[in-house]
């Protein structure tokens, strides 16, 4: 595999060069470690980032869509993407009146 920073990561798309932005790195670090604090997640989010839980999750979802996040922490990002997909499928099935 090439070490060039513009290696293809999906057909037709280029891998962005550079590192993940500091905010996204901080979101991923928090997601990896917040349970150890013993504080409810919503309260920990508000204390660390100064935003609502909803806003935090919007930013986290955006960070997960950045291919540089996968390069930064592949295990965490794959796990969070998998959980997001399970939740999405569950919501979709519920809308159709089916259990997943």
Residue pairs with C-beta under 8 A, 6 or more apart in sequence:
1 7
5 15
5 16
5 17
5 18
6 14
6 15
6 17
7 14
7 15
8 14
8 15
9 15
9 67
9 70
13 67
15 67
15 71
16 66
16 67
16 68
18 68
19 25
19 68
19 72
20 28
20 63
20 66
20 68
20 69
20 71
20 72
23 59
23 63
24 59
24 62
24 63
24 66
24 68
24 69
24 72
25 72
26 49
27 49
27 56
27 59
27 60
27 63
28 60
28 63
28 69
28 72
28 73
28 76
28 77
30 44
30 45
30 48
30 49
31 60
31 76
31 80
32 73
32 76
34 41
34 44
34 45
37 44
39 47
41 53
42 53
45 51
45 52
45 53
45 56
46 52
46 53
49 56
51 59
60 80
61 84
63 69
64 77
64 80
64 81
64 84
69 77
70 77
70 78
89 100
90 100
93 99
93 100
94 100
